[in-house]
Amino acid sequence: MKKTAVIMPVIAIALMCRAGAALAADNPPMLKNDPKRPVAAIAHDLGVTPGQFVACFDMVNPTPGGNRPESETRVKSNKAALLPCLQKANPDITNEKLDEVMDRYRPGGHEAQVPRQ
């Protein structure tokens, strides 16, 4: 068997692994419970760790598919779960601060939280 026949597949595999590693570095894995939002940026702006944000967000029941909520009840119950949990990590977080930060990173901004009619 020729050396080229053995070396070429090895080189191809090495290049694919290298490309995969570069892609993974550019796109870090998303944290559970919040696959569409930049968790690290939100956590930074709220003055909590990404782990604290994810743990608190675990209690939130977001609208499936990123759609607008079907009722004000869902919005209020999510806020009632999220805000006190985050305030345990950072007592300086106010309702207004949470809204400001979440709206900044929410696709559609504040309007995306207005319940469907």
N, C-alpha and C positions, 0 to 999 in steps of 0.2 A: 504494500500500500504506500502511496506517495505521501510525503510529509505534508504537502499542500492540502490533501484531502482530510487530514487530521487537524491541521492548524486552522484552517478557515472556519470550521464550525466552532472551534474554541474561541477564536477571535470574535465571531458573531455573538456568541453567548456573553462574552465579557463586555462587549459594547452595549448589548441590551440591558445587562445588569447595571452598567454605569448610567445609562439613560434613565432607567427606572429609579435609581438612587437620586439623580438630579431632579426628576419630576417629584419625587416624594419630598425633597428638601424645599422645593418651590411651593408645594401644596401640602402643608402638614395635615395630618388626619384631623377631621372634624371631631369635636367633642360630642358625646352623646347628648341627646335631648335638645340640641339646638343646631341642626345641621346647616341652616341657611344664614346664620349670623356670625360675625367675627367675634367670637367669645372673648378672646384676649383683649381686643379693643374695648368692648363693652365693659369688661371687668376693670380695665385700667381707668376708664372714665368714671366708673362708680367707686373706685378706690377699694376694690376687693380683688381677690385672686381669681383666676379663671376657674379653679376648682370650687371655690365658694359660690361663684355665679352658677356653675353647672349644677351643684347640689341644690341650690335654691330653685333654679329653673325646673328641676326634676318634679317639683310640686305643681307646676303650671300645666294647664290643659289647653295647648294652643289649638286653634282652628285647623282642621286637617287641610293639607294642600296649600297652606299659606293664604287661604281665603279670608275675607273679612268675617268677623265673628257674627254669629246668627242672632246674638242678643247682648244686651248690656249686662245681663247676669254673668255671662262667661267672662267678660272684660273685668267686672268687679271681683269675681271669685279668683281669677288669676292674679289680680293685683293684691288681693287679700292674702294670698299665699306667698307671693314673691317679695313684696315690700318688707314685711316684718322679718323674714328670713335674712334678707340682705342687710337690714338695719342691725341685726345681731353681729354681722361681720363689720359693718361700718355705720355707727349710729348717726353720722352726718348725712346719710342719704335721706332725702325728703321725697314725698310723692312727686313733686314738681321735677326734681333732679332725675328721678327714675324715668318719668315720662320723656323728659328732654333727651336723655341718653338713648332710651329704647327707640324713640321716634327717629333719631339720627341714623340708626342702623337698620331700622325696619324698612323692608322694601315697600314703597308707597308712603312712607312717613306716617304722620299722625292719622291721615285719612284712612289708612289701612286698618285702624282700630275702631272706626266708626261702624257700629253694627249695621248689617243689611236691613233694609226695610221690607 
